[in-house]
């Protein structure tokens, strides 16, 4: 096969069935097998793009020079026109070469696409499938409820079927209670899909291709307007702020004013981690080695947190935001569940671990709106644990065969230095009593709570539905991410990262430029019809708490379904 030969979807599917990592970029078909385990961003981000047109995902996450180098992996060209995205194996795509071998000689594109099968979803079928499943499930449940005498005939205009956000209110609790736990979970999940299909542009391929084209034009406009250029003056102001906070921490400590010292240290951690975030996205110097070292110095040495762990999970989070099975940022059982998908004992492709829906989840999740802020207050302690698990685990050791081999030993050294400085020099040598030590540690760590709230605020109240492989990168990011509205003078409080939706669209744009990009994104949303979610910090918190409360109520209803089945031995609708 020549590097300029056309590679059909069926040929790609057959190669994937043989274990090859095939990704589409622009007009090129790339084979990334040899790069899979050497990719500094981790192998999972590539695995989630197998069989898909990842043009936008690649171009917004990498420099032009890196994108150019990727063409060395080209094995051919894709056919003219939109590429029919396939479901990657890591997401459940099934690829069987024997089923498509018969079609490889065909010249009929429609015949080829008709044989894509379970391992790939044509954009058209993805759109109609989600809607059809939701419709069929709702109609089936209502029919059973009618037969059981629990609800009026669904054909009645005053019946139960309502495909909007107020669907719960129109469905008698008696009907819901008589569903089996599985039926109830399916109904709740499909209701969310139906709501998204109504609120957002259709996922039909022609429309999504148009959105993708406009997004590409917007990206080029941002490049042309210089918004990728780093405003180093703003970073100078940032450094002055960090120096002031750190100096305050030292001065108060010398005066033995331990609470003010702890507050200053916590604020220092809070503020400087914004720059760790920037450098981890290669958004400061735009040189991978330099920015990586900056992020290691800030996160590992100054804050005791593994930037390697953060990048490993964050890269996946950016690509498949809010997908319960794949996004590690929303996998928090048994403390939190952000959608009904968790009721089914979900398997995490990131951790390769099954989050079992057990008694602890049933007890804790209904109270999650009350435990949200207390848990956010101590979340930093969990990050310490995750950091050490990462640097001592397989994902970090796997970097030893890549150009990023030096990251792991640097992280271990820096994190060990942090604990020597914080644990021994600061807490043991300079704070005289155990009471003062405990207070200092708690205050300094709880002060960082707003950062954890802001991180979760952007996603926990947004959609977690999967609308199929045809949905464009831009629409998926805007559907799953919310911005926080605040005056420009408050940008430093949020670190400029209150513009999470914009950051997810353009992750390498320096955060000080995100407010400027916001106007362009608003125009893009107006032109494409994609809702742009933005709320004040207060209203955003209300939305997240409301969403957590809704899921908690769903758990209570799920328990009632289980109790009914335990009492009767059946769901009552069969």
Secondary structure by P-SEA (a helix, b strand, c coil): ccccccccaaaaaaaaaaccbbbbccccccccccccccccccaaaaaaaccccaaaaaaaaccaaaaaaacccccccccccccccccccccbbbbbccccccccccccaaaaaaacccccccaaaaaaaaaaaaaaaaaaaaaaaaaaccccccccccccccccccccccccaaaaaaccaaaaaaaaaaaaaaaaaaacccccaaaaaaaaaaaaaaaaaaaaacccccaaaaaaaaaaaaaaaaaaaaaaaaacaaaaaaaaaaaaaaaaaaaaaaaaaccccccaaaaaaaaaacccccccccaaaaaaaaaaaaacccccccccccccccccccccccccccccccccccccccaaaaacccccccaaaaaaaaaaaaaaaaaaaaaacaaaaaaccccccaaaaaaaaaaaaaaaaacccccccccccaaaaaaaaaaaaaaaaaaaaaaaaaccccccccccccccaaaaaaacbbbbbbccccccccccccaaaaaaacccccccccccaaaaaaaaaaaacbbbbbbcaaaaaaaaaaaaaaaaaaaaaaaaaaaaaaaccccccc
